[in-house]
Amino acid sequence: MVTIDVDPVTVADTTPPTVSCGAPDGQWHGDNVAIPCTASDDDSGLADPGDASFDLVTSLPAGEESADVPTDSRQVCDGAGNCTTAGPIAGNMIDRKAPTVTITTPADGATYAQGSTVIADYTCSDGGSGVGTCDGPVPDGALHRHLDPGAKVFTVTTADLVSNSDQQDATYTTTIASGRPVAADDAYTAEQGATLTVPRQVSWATTPIPTETPSGRC
């Protein structure tokens, strides 16, 4: 029998690790997201065992919104020094910004006469997930009547479809016919024959109406 010695053959590892990652889900999110990834290498093995499972994450700052937010990236290497890069993965829909409220009527800083009526005019807009709610004291386009005198606040609240919320105030003043702002404890007088609408919780001030006998008559 003849014995032949054969030197072992070393096969070089020239293939980088295999990496597999998830994809954006096509839904709006109210915060940054993480996409899971896995990696493996059947030859020399992963240089860092922690690369077998990891996440790629987005980092959109608060107050911003975008339908195309990329994740970060990660380099994965094997024991032979072959490397591949996972990510970035674009197309993530992140909305971290509240809707915008615009109040046209009643106007901020305006003065309205007591008993007057205006048509409420306000809008809510959102460049991300969309407006979910937009609510004021009366619906947009409805009549809003100024009854009680004094300083008033018209507040509109809003939220988008991923729960970012905000509100906007319009402060205005309701006055009596003279244009003078009034408080609940003001006193009111009326000339003879005049009609006066008096707010709730006010006190009356009586002014005697002078009478005289026309000259030449008994």
Buried (B, 14 or more C-beta within 10 A) or exposed (E): EEEEEEEEEEEEBEBBBEBEBBEBEEEBBBEBBEBEBBBBBEBBBBBEEEBBEBBBBBEBEEEEBBBEBBBEEBEBBBBBEBEBEBBBBEEBBBBBBBBBBEBEBBBEEBEBEBBEEBEBBBBBEBBBBEBBEBBBEBEBEEEBEBEEBBEBEBBBBBBBBBEBEBEBEBBBBBBBEEEEBBEEEBEBEBEEEEEEEBBEEBEEEEEEEEEEEEEEEE
